[in-house]
């Protein structure tokens, strides 16, 4: 089936959107958001509300604190999420697809998604392809797959350089809960086209006539990496020139967002990045958030090794 967009089984719009904002101070000393990243790919939709709810209970936090956005209650949120993942397909014929899921840091989210939706998590290597149909094995039976909740990161697929039973470009009879093409369209690739006070200036590297004379205030990013892989904060002229010579079209140069360390911890002031998580079904709506803490050059566990009070947390706000 060819979609109106011209790609096999592609949805006319993306289903999952993540927008990451760093917190900075403006000239008046007020905290303001600055866009760091945008991704047309799923995040921790099952895990994050569970984490926030347990924070409230275990730490006895104020009962007026909310963690779901847009006036959503828990029942409504989980109904929306189930609909996004399952569509109108029986859970038996829907899978969460990942590479080596038992080895991923996001495994807790996979397990909670299984419990919420009644689906199986399946490694892409274990799928079976017959003609243009896909199957997974369970209890000795081959179960047809009609819908895939895709959690496979393409750059990891390339890095692992393994053979897989099918290619994303194959003409297969399956629906996608998060079509792989949106990972490329709504990503760092989008940033040079955005014009807004909260968006740092961004250019495709190969389109820059002259390089900035203060590269330490910029960030060099490969277009289609994940979790900060290949990102260079404050690159040297030599590092930029090395990329420009053969891979400039696959990189962006972005003004550096100078995160403000706004959270006091036992180990000193810590910077914060806020991820707003969206579902786009009948309408694009924010549903919940992740707050990431760090004191390294970049956010994320891989860039804050051997530090305390860093990593992913939950965001709360007071009810009106």
N, C-alpha and C positions, 0 to 999 in steps of 0.2 A: 504494500500500500504506500503510495507516494503522497506526502502531505502537501498542503498549499505552499509550504516553505520550500518544497522541492527536494526533500530528503526522505529516505525510507522511514516511515513510522514516526517522523518527527512531530512533536506537538507544536501548535501555532504560537504558543508562548511558554516560557519557563515556569516550572512549578515551585521551585525552591530558590530563594535568594538570601544571601548573607551580605551584610554591609558593615564593614569594620571602621570604627571611628577612634582616633587617638584624641586624648584630652590635652588641650594646650591652653595657655593664657594669652589673651589679647593685650593690646597696648593699655587698656584700662584695667588690666589685672583680673578680668573675668574669665572663667573657664568657658571654652568653646570647643565644639567638635571639629575634627579635620578628617576627611575621608582618607583612609589608608588602603583599603582593598574592597573589591566587590566580586562576588562569586555566584554564578548560576549553578549551584551545587548544594546538596543537602548538608546539614550539620547535625548537631546532637539533639534532634527534636524530641526523642523519647527520654534521653538521659537528663537533659538540662532542667525541665520542670521537676523531675524526681529529686535531683540534687537540691534545688531551691526549697522544695517542700521539707526535705529532711533537715536542712539548715534551720528553718523556722522551728521545727519540732525539737531538735537536739539542743539547740542553743537558746531556746525560749525567747525568740525574737518577738518584737512588737507584732501583735495580731493584725494591725492595720497595714502591714507591709504586703505589697502585691509583687508577683513576679511574672504573671501573664500580662500581655499588653492588649490595648484596644477593647477593654471591657470584657475580655474573655474569662469565663469560668472554667474550672478544670474539665467538667463533662463536655462542654462545647469544644474546648481545645482538642481533647483526645478524639472526639468525633470527627473534627476537621482533619486531624492528622491521619486517622484511619482511612478516611475518604481519599486523601491525597495519595496514600501509599497503595491502597487496594483498588481504587476506582470502583468499578462494578464487577470485579472479578472475585471468584471464590478464593479464600486465603490459601487453600491447598495448591492453587495454580499461580501463586505469587511468591517470588523469592526476593530476599535481600542479597545482592551479589557484591562480592568483595574479593580481593586477592589475599589469600592466606588470612582469613578473618580472625583466627585464634591468636595471631601474632600482632594484631593491630591495637594501638592505644585506644581506639574507639570501640573495642569489644563490648564494654558495658552498655553502650547505646544499642548495639546490635541485639544483645540479649533482652533488653527492655522492649525493643521493637518487636521481637519475636513474641513476647508475652502479650503485648498490646494488640497485635494484629493477627496472631495465630499463624505466622509464616515461618519459613525456614531460612536460615542464613547459609548460603552456598558459595564455596570458592569457585571462581570462574574456571579454574582448571578442571573441576569435577563435572562440568556441564556436558551433556551429550547432545550432539547435533545430528539430525536425520532429515535430509532435504533442507527445507527452510523452517523446520520446527526445532525447538530446544526442549530438553528434558533434564530433570535431576533425579537422583536415586534416593529412595526412602523405603526402608523395610523390604528391600529386595525388589521393589517395583520402580519402573520408570514413570515419573509423574510429569505430564506436560506442563510447560511454563507458558502462561499467557500474559504475564506482566512482571517487569523487573524493577525493583527499587534499587537503583544503581548507586553503589558507593565506591566503585572502582575509579581511582585517580589515574588519568591517562599517563602522566609522566612516570608513575610507579610501574605501570604496565610496560612502558618502554625500558625503564631501568632494569627490570628483572629479566628482560630478554628471554622469556620462556615462550614455548608454543602453547597456544590456547585453542579450544575447540571451535571458536568462531571469532570473527572480526566485527567490530562495531559497524562497519560499513556494509556488512552482509545484509541481503534482503531476507530477513527473518520475520516470521509471523509472531510478533510480540509487541505488547504495549510497554511504554517506558514511563516509570514514575521518576521523572528527572532524566530527560533525554541527554545522552552524552554530548551532543553538539552545543548545548547551552554552557557547558564548562568552558568552551572556547569563546563563545560570543560575549557572555557577560562575565568579564574577568579583567585582568590587567589590560587586555586589549581594548576595553571600553574607556579606560581612564583618560587618554588623550582627547577624547571627544567631549568630555564633561566640562562645563563652564559654570562655576558657582563659587561664592566666597569660601565655602568650607572644603573645596576641592583643591589640593595643591597642584601647581602647574606640572603638566606631564607631557612628554613628547615621545614619539617613536624615535629610537636612537638614530636610525638611518635617515630620518627626515630633518635632523638638526644641521643647519648650515655651519654653525660654529658652536663649539662646546663651551660650557660655562667656565669662567676662570677661577671659580671657587668650588670645585667638585666635592669637597668635604661636606657641603651643605645639600647634597643630592643623594639619591639612592638609585642604584643600577639594578634593574629587575628583569629576569627572563619572563617572557609573556605567560608561559604555560607551566609553571612550576607550582608546587603546593608546599605549605608549611614552611615557607621561607627558604626552600632549597635554591641555591644559586644566587641569592640576593646579596649585593655588596653595599653596605652602608658607608657613605663617604668614600667612594672609589677614587683611586689615583687616576691621573691622566693616562698612564700606561694601561691600567685595567680597562678603561673606557676604549682606548684606541685598539686594544687587542680584540675586543668584541666587535667594534665598528668594522674592522677589516673583513670579517666573513659572516658575522651573525647579527649585524645591526638591526635587521628587520624583525628579529625575534626578541628584541629587548626594548624596554622603556627606560627613560631617565626621568625621575620624579623628584620634585622639591622635597627635602627631608622634613618630616613632621617632628617638631621638637616637643616630645611628650613632657608634660608637667608631672613631677612626682607628687601626687596629691593624697596618697593614702599612707598614713603613718602605720608602721609595723614595728615589731621588736627589733628588726634588722635595718631600720631606717626608712626614709620616704621611698615609696614605690610608685612606678608609673602604671597607668591603666589604659586598656583598650576595650571599647565596648562594641560587641557584635550584636546588631539587631537582626533577628531571624524572621523571615517573611514566608508566608504561603500565598501562592497566587492561583486561586481557583476561580470563583465567581468574581473576586476582586483581589487586588494586591493588598495584603494586610499584615502588619507586624504582629507577631504572636508571642515572642519571648526574647530573651537576651542571654548573652554570655559576657562576663567581665573577665578579662585576662590581665594578670598582674606580672610585672617584670622589672628587673633592674639592669638587664643586659642591653645590648645595642638593638635587639629586636625582641618581640613578644614570642611566646611559645616555649614549651618545655625544652626543646632541643637547643634553644639559645639562652637558657638560664640555668645551665647545669650547676650543681653544687651550691645552689642558693636556697634560702629558706623564705617562706611566705611569697612564693611566686607560683605562676601557673593559672589554670582556669578556675573561676569561681562563679558566683551567681549575682545577678543584678536585682535590686529591690527598689520599690518606690512606695511612697505613702498614698493610701487611698484618698480620694477627694473628700 
